[in-house]
């Protein structure tokens, strides 16, 4: 099968780590072992430096919404051009922990940045590059935040209000409903059930890809 770019998306604490494990298990089962893993923001020295800047609150300066958006895109374009596209070109499958949908949901929905600006930026920076499949893990914001809180110290974005995460989730849901390449998974259920659904959805998609080729 030709290489593909698979992305896992969702609110903080949605369970992306375990979802990626399911995707990897399926790929191995199908004999696909040439895998590259990415996370956003991050994945190159520049993008990791931007990740630190994005996640940490600055002492004397408030990061503006548009500056934040541009940092996410700077990190993304660096990752796409220097890691993702070359990996796909040499036949590897790329598994992404977040990609452009995060900006559409967090900066578009959460921060309320207008859709026109987001679309322009997307079109200029990424052109027609997009994932072959996105698994969107959907869950109520308080549940995701609860899981994240139990685990670590919250970063600059994680301390946003519940209203911010509700808007982010609503935008995720809206975008997922409008795009056949985004599969929504109910991530509010117990881990074993979520994992089983991910495994079967992904297997179904993989089988469809195999038949198409
Ligand atoms: N962001 C943005 O605003 N715009 C963008 O364009 C991009 C990102 C790309 C990245 O931070 C932040 O940047 C993120 C979005 C924003 N901020 N927020 N908020 P990150 O990379 O550090 O954080 P993250 O991507 O949200 O990762 P995470 O915190 O690790 O979330 P996760 O991967 O979904 O969580 P997990 O580690 O898989 O699971 C969390 C815990 O829940 C863990 O203990 C699991 O065992 C448990 N879990 C998972 N599933 C279940 C179920 N089903 N039941 C019970 N417990 C479960």
Boltz pocket constraint, residues with backbone or C-beta under 6 A from the ligand:
constraints:
  - pocket:
      binder: B
      contacts: [[A, 10], [A, 11], [A, 12], [A, 13], [A, 14], [A, 15], [A, 16], [A, 17], [A, 18], [A, 19], [A, 39], [A, 40], [A, 41], [A, 72], [A, 97], [A, 98], [A, 99], [A, 100], [A, 101], [A, 102], [A, 103], [A, 104], [A, 106], [A, 107], [A, 147], [A, 148], [A, 151], [A, 157], [A, 158], [A, 187], [A, 188], [A, 189], [A, 190], [A, 191], [A, 192], [A, 194]]
      max_distance: 6.0
